[in-house]
Amino acid sequence: MMNQNGRPTRPEAANAAETVGTFTGNAALDIEEPLIFEVGTNEATGVDLPDPAPVTSRLGGHARKTAVNLPGLTEPETMRHYVRLSRQNYAIDLGLYPLGSCTMKHNPRLNEKMARVPGFADIHPLQPLATVPGAIELMAELSHWLMEMTGMAAVALSPKAGAHGELCGMMAIKAALKARGETRSKVLVPESAHGTNPATAALLGYSVVSIPARADGTVDVEAVRERLDEDVAAIMLTNPNTCGLFERDIVEMAEAVHAVGAYFYGDGANFNAIMGKVRPGDLGIDAMHINLHKTFSTPHGGGGPGAGPVVLSDKLAAYAPLPYLRMEAGGAVLVEHPSDTEAEAHPFGRMTAFHGQMGMYVRALSYMMSHGEDGLRQAAEDAVLSANYVKARLADVMTVAYPERPSMHEVLFKDDFLDGTGVSTLDFAKAMIDEGFHPMTMYFPLVVHGAMLVEPTESESRASLDLFIATLRDLAMAASNGQVERFKQAPQHAPRRRLDETRAARSPSLRWTPPEPRSIEPAEAAE
Amino acid sequence: MRYLPLTDTDRADMLAAIGVDAIDDLFVDIPADKRVDGALDLPPHRSELGVEQALKRMAMKNVSADSVPFFVGAGAYKHHVPATVDHLIQRSEFLTSYTPYQPEVSQGTLQVLFEFQTQVAELTGMEVANASMYDGSTATAEAVLMANRVTKRRKAVLAGGLHPHYRDVVRTVVDMADDKLVCLEADPLGTEDVIAAIDEETACVVVQTPSFYGHLIDLKPIAEAAHAKGALLVAVFTEVVALAAIEPPGAQGADIVVGEGQSIGNPLTFGGPYVGLFATRQKFLRQMPGRLCGETVDADGQRGFVLTLSTREQHIRRDKATSNICTNSGLCALAFSIHATLLGGAGLTKLAALNHAQAVMLVERLDTVRGVEVLNDTFFNEVTIRVDRNAEGVVDDLAGRGILAGVPVSRLLPKSGHDDLIVLAVTECVSDDDIETLATALSEVL
């Protein structure tokens, strides 16, 4: 049986040669695209360059002895290659992208336009500072917005992504402890944390102590107190947490953490829910990274680049890494070296070459200025409203993991509603693909069985939310009505059906290699 | 507000559907006395025109590379990026997609990553490359940590030709992990003896070629010496175009090759976002940091791609992961891959030759300027000159004349005794006239 894409609906019947419904293997607008290595040649090029002047080489004995073996394509071929590939991706601009804790909101194109203005895009990080005052001004302005929204004393702009920001914040904590003459060995991390939290703590040599969640999905301050002692360097807590809940004991937790001389690291991945509603600095947080590529709409780009500025409390501000901005009467000054620092500053080092993700700073500031103070608060409220609306409309057909508390910007479901149906969380997610939606975050956080974490964001219209809700309702009913094949065979309408991940990991093929020349064995030839 | 689709009617209906009276009923878990009371000290929302005008006013205060004779390099390079690259990376499906965790609807990004990994492996002369790191400096730090895992040793030796920022980034990570580090003295002449610093405790020796000062370094004897002591050679580059002109590090015995990929496909943007390249030998695959894309088949037997070997990564292994990296530089890797495809082997080779030829012309011209000494015997597109007065003053004077004349070494190494050195880079964007303008101006201020 073939579906409307001309592909079989049952994998057992699959055989590459039999699945092709058209001569080309294409299906109208879905056009298969080979690898550049299969269509390009070393000689072809899409760039016209002048001939180099005849000079005597100064490469010494270091000149390349072999040709550079890279396939080239002319400009029209290049354009088609990448446009065809792009059409095999889901994207925010195509539809609702409910990946929990990823904040897949609209990416305004004004941001892109501004990042490409030559005065930002075409300036070098090491040209004389007197030739880039506007760049410093932009960084200072962004810093002001971040500090004001978080209620913190300082900001380290340079970290390149969320995990890099975590590393920066935890390094500041380690440096502050060292300055006190202390070496502590443990970091507390709740079970529901992102994997980057324990990975970051381990990178700095800390052992990770896990904190279980209580029945309502949040961390009990008592569970923290039980694990706190003078050997704990910090707690790393995401708030709102990855169950989509606000950690309501946070103030007591911060007091307990500070009472033993430890620091409070806040993972700001979910800051979108609380912009303009509460300031982390007012809750007792000492360091927190802000994912500009989540909360402040810089594009995810298929996996980055991100940006992870870290806001710091006055206790940690002195340890901010180089470079940082010092506010002076005449404006901000970029401090690049230990020898340029003020007496009270003790930067712990440097996170990256140059000054961080300027391109992302421009985009984020463009977003902040567009929203303004009022718009950012409205965005947080709409994000929270949308998540709770999805939760309310699905609560009777799916299993809300923690129904006791209001959700923040995302809602967590568990797979109880699929019990006995033969449909798994994975199957359910893949069926969403056929319906034109990107799946939600699956099997994370690890604290509930078959987790499905849905974050609609503030970018969805009522109609979009209602279609999403109706679709999930239909899928949940279908699962309980025994329509198992609809799930097991999914996706059937995507550019690819389910991929064999085990095979990919068992014998990794991580680069293209030329096919072996086929030699015809006598026995084969005789057939 | 133009980015928020919900209307007040929608909001009221949705609150009713949820069964609460007001939006703040959903924020009850935030301690009441901690909630923001009133407005923050920030301006209200603004029109698109208003934001554009405000940001452009800042941008116009900066001197952009295209507007002047431009010789600034030292880890970031002004190259021409074809219009096709920037158009394609702004395709919605590339720009606004997430990390390709759902391969059935992410084949576009995944195939690009597979092609990118192959391109990087080929250029570096290595067997496998990952799907990118943040930038060259963090890739270098990750390489040092990886070498520690592979060798089960904890001491890295950094050559004096390594970019000072890269050295600082490595030192920051290594200090925090309480590992050992030997940083050799800055090596503007390109004559240091790295081999003497390698001993039985050494996990890796980190050598940049072309060096920060532009010298081409013979990696082979260093690789042999490192291997003889059970250490790895980490080869670093900041100018990836050089790899089309010089013998690739992989062919010279490097075990890990890392560097900055910005030059291909990515604008300067004041230092980021850039794209870290990371390649190594197949036998070290399981110790690699970062994402990897691999080939497989789907349920119909069709070729497809997935992220693979994720048991190395933080979202699976948590505190046992090889790195904490999650988001990398996907879109910059795409820009790199598109530009590399437009160039092809022949185009990239020609681009490298063009860069080198322009640099040779600069050096030949500077040889005639009194007060300037070129320190390099060998170079690709970047050289270090010694001037007979304070280098920072010279660069500032030339900036005043509308010439961005390279990077004074003291910008990166203040109070190091190298106050008379300037690193100059020359790319295909530098014209013969620019060279003449620079040389004339130098002869006037020296």
Interface residues (C-beta under 8 A of the other chain):
Chain A: R7 P8 P11 A14 N15 A16 T19 E33 L35 I36 F37 G40 T41 N42 E43 A44 T45 G46 V47 L49 P50 P52 A53 P54 V55 T56 S57 R58 L59 G60 G61 H62 A63 R64 K65 T66 A67 V68 N69 L70 P71 G72 L73 E75 T78 M79 H81 Y82 V83 L85 S86 R87 Q88 N89 Y90 A91 I92 D93 L94 Y97 L99 C102 M104 H106 N107 P108 L110 E112 K113 M114 A115 R116 V117 P118 G119 F120 A121 D122 I123 H124 P125 L126 Q127 P128 A130 T131 V132 P133 G134 A135 E137 L138 E141 W145 E148 M149 K160 A161 G162 A163 H164 E166 L167 M171 K174 H194 G195 T196 P198 A199 T200 A201 A202 L203 L204 G205 V208 L245 F246 E247 R248 I250 V251 I274 G276 K277 V278 R279 D282 L283 H293 P299 H300 G301 G302 G303 G304 P305 G306 A307 P321 L322 E336 H337 S339 D340 F348 G349 R350 M351 T352 A353 F354 H355 G356 Q357 M358 G359 M360 V362 L365 S366 M368 M369 S370 H371 G372 E373 D374 G375 L376 R377 Q378 A379 E381 D382 V384 L385 S386 N388 Y389 K391 A392 R393 R405 P406 S407 M408 A429 K430 I433 H438 P439 F444 E458 S459 E460 S461 R462 S464 P491 A494 P495 R496 R497 R498 L499 D500 E501 R503 A504 A505 P508 S509 L510 R511 W512
Chain B: M1 R2 Y3 L4 P5 L6 T7 D10 R11 D13 M14 L15 A17 I18 G19 V20 I23 D25 L26 F27 V28 D29 I30 P31 K34 R35 V36 A39 L40 D41 L42 P43 P44 H45 R46 E48 G50 V51 E52 A54 L55 K56 R57 M58 A59 M60 K61 N62 V63 S64 A65 D66 S67 F70 V72 A74 G75 A76 K78 P82 T84 D86 L88 I89 Q90 R91 S92 E93 F94 L95 T96 S97 Y98 T99 P100 Q102 P103 E104 V105 S106 Q107 G108 T109 Q111 V112 F114 E115 Q117 T118 Q119 A121 E122 L123 E127 V128 A129 A131 S132 Y134 D135 G136 S137 T138 L145 H163 H165 Y166 D168 V169 R171 T172 V173 D175 M176 A177 D178 T209 L216 D218 L243 A244 A245 I246 E247 P248 A251 E260 P267 L268 T269 F270 G271 G272 P273 Y274 V275 L285 R291 L292 C293 G294 E295 T296 V297 D298 A299 D300 G301 Q302 G304 F305 V306 T308 L309 S310 T311 E313 Q314 H315 I316 R317 R318 D319 K320 A321 S323 N324 I325 C326 T327 N328 S329 G330 L331 C332 L334 I338 A340 T341 L342 L343 G344 G345 A346 G347 L348 T349 K350 L351 A353 L354 H356 A357 Q358 A359 V360 M361 V363 E364 N376 D377 T378 F379 F380 V395 D396 A399 L404 V407 R411 L412 P414 K415 E428
